[in-house]
Amino acid sequence: MSIRRRPTTSRPSIELLSPARNLECGIEAIRHGADAVYIGAPRFGARAAAGNSVEDIAELVRFAHPFGVKIYVTVNTLLYDEELAAVDTLIGELQAADVDALIVQDERLMTLNRGRLPLHSSTQMDNRTIDDVRARLEAGYEQTVLARELSLEDIRAIHAAVPEMPLEAFVHGALCVSYSGRCYASEYCFGRSANRGECAQFCRLPFDLIDADGRIITAPEGSPAGNSASSPAALPKGSPLRQRHLLSLKDMNRSTDLEAMMDAGIRSFKIEGRLKDVSYVKNITAYYRQRIDAILARRPQDYCRASIGISTVSFTPNPLKSFNRGFTDYFLHGRTRDMANFATPKSMGEAVGYAKSLSISPRGGKNRLSSHNLDLKCFELLPPTGGAERGAIHNGDGLCFFDAEGQLHGFRVNRVDEQGRIHPADPSVLKLLRPGTSLFRNLDVDFERQLSKPTAERRIPVSWLLEDHETGFRLTLTIKETGTSVSSTTYVQELEAAHTPQADNIRRQLMRLGDTPYTCTAEDIEIRFSDNWFIPASVMGEWRREMVNRINESLPSRGSEVNSGMTECQSAQSDRGISLMQRTANSEGSVGGESPLMTCRFCLRHALGYCTREAKSSPPRGEIERGFPYREPLSLRLSDGRTFPLRFDCKACEMQVLAGERGKVPLPAPPVGGGPCKRE
């Protein structure tokens, strides 16, 4: 047997990296176009609820590698000393499973790993400066996940300064308001450490925003808490910021900036969502696959794809139909005032229309709104976002809207009758509708029904060449995307001429690739015979299976050479304040007082229109003047009365959420699987 491979290209390869909560999600991510998948190990991952057995991970690797898809395993919590032996064993098991890399946070894994697997620096290491990324390169990390807060200019500068380091960046999904790895609020309030994979989502809770006199600040116009035509979740002007979700960011969506990110130096485009369900993974992966492929097709001289295989999907991907809190590109183009959604941390879905005129009538009648049903004729329906019939609402859909106070209300559509009237499962919610109210659909049952079925197939196009020679035949199988080929020669004592044409029979045998990752058409099969030779179908079938096995064996597994790095690792991370042991889930730790629970680039003062850098003034202390209707310091207050002072570092352009007092007064944690972010 001979193997030939096309010379490697000097073009940067572009990787679409999708999340996998479990084996099923991982397989569907690959089918829908992922170039790499990240999945949680049995323990020690930053999503404790998304652990997977080594056996499942090994099965995912076996499914992925024929497509050149890489499997990265997250071991990205901070570790206790007594856990290091278990992690050492786990690394050995993952190496035996042939995973492609580990995503890690604890720097001691570089020494513990002993060069067995490539290591990627997790976003939990807060990689946001040139010095950070250079330190990761010198320590031996092979890929770095950048902080979400970086702009295109920041990314470009890092890539220019450290071009040897492959850069990975998030492009879609939920956002942490704190710099990753620097949030201690969950552990402080609930005894559940985010750095140990047990984040209780403190940032999604409702707060009051109060000034130094205890007065609740009201929402000005033009902020995420004010009236805005572009922000359907906006709160009415003058609304008190009482029990609002003031730290709850919208979800990231950078789908329109992928090419700019490539040109800035990003090589791996990461979708957040290791707690998301399989329909989310299917939809978002397919959407970004199509967007990236369009760029690669237009610029083949500049970039190439990181894996092989063509994904064919049976639905129209649409991010608005999956869980989302509204979208932001975050800091990619600089600081904006619409990054947060103060009104709700729940999914809003897609806008489907708005009320033209409404009034309650006991019998419905001409007003089209009764205490029992909602007539769609009183709504101006918007064009569909995903190819559906204009304005189609279906039995079982979930609809929601914001009332006059900016509170989100939702209802399930019990049925839509022949007259176009919606009958809610709970009709009482209709009394909160007002003229001008926008209507959203956060559950499209038809779309979810599509995604519950097989929705994608991924195949690797191949070609066959069958030739004769004096003593037998030579068969060559080639992967068309890469040029990798395997050839095998068989010898026969005597060539036998056929009585009927054999080309069609041979092609039918070679095209039988249904239980393999490969596919070909009759046009992909070339037969070069000097005569009409006869080859039994059983022989062709056996030869085809042998060649498929050989091409599988020829594919590289973990292709990159492991850089074992340094035996002693030190990072710029440790220079930023809280020590390693304070970062772990140490229930006896003493985070409190003036220690920040969160350090955020997002700033409430900026979001409310009171940025002193933009206004070129300083906020007053002790009196209300110069347009600032509050007295500092500001604080966030939970419903139980606990307060968290805010400290604004205008020089660094950061906001810190402080503990406010020493010690810890635990609050009841949100129920598992429930709370304000139930589906995240």
Beta strands, then each sheet from edge to edge (+ up, - down):
strand 1: 2-4
strand 2: 13-20
strand 3: 36-40
strand 4: 70-75
strand 5: 101-104
strand 6: 119-121
strand 7: 143-145
strand 8: 167-173
strand 9: 208-210
strand 10: 251-253
strand 11: 266-271
strand 12: 304-305
strand 13: 310-313
strand 14: 327-328
strand 15: 350-355
strand 16: 374-375
strand 17: 379-381
strand 18: 398-402
strand 19: 408-416
strand 20: 421-424
strand 21: 438-443
strand 22: 456-469
strand 23: 472-479
strand 24: 485-491
strand 25: 518-519
strand 26: 525-528
strand 27: 596-600
strand 28: 635-637
strand 29: 643-649
strand 30: 654-658
sheet 1: 1+ 24- 23+ 22- 13+
sheet 2: 1+ 24- 23+ 22- 25-
sheet 3: 1+ 24- 23+ 22- 26-
sheet 4: 12+ 2+ 3+ 4+ 5+ 6+ 7+ 8+ 10- 14-
sheet 5: 12+ 2+ 11+
sheet 6: 9+ 28- 29+ 30- 27+
sheet 7: 16+ 20- 19+ 18- 21+ 15- 17+
end
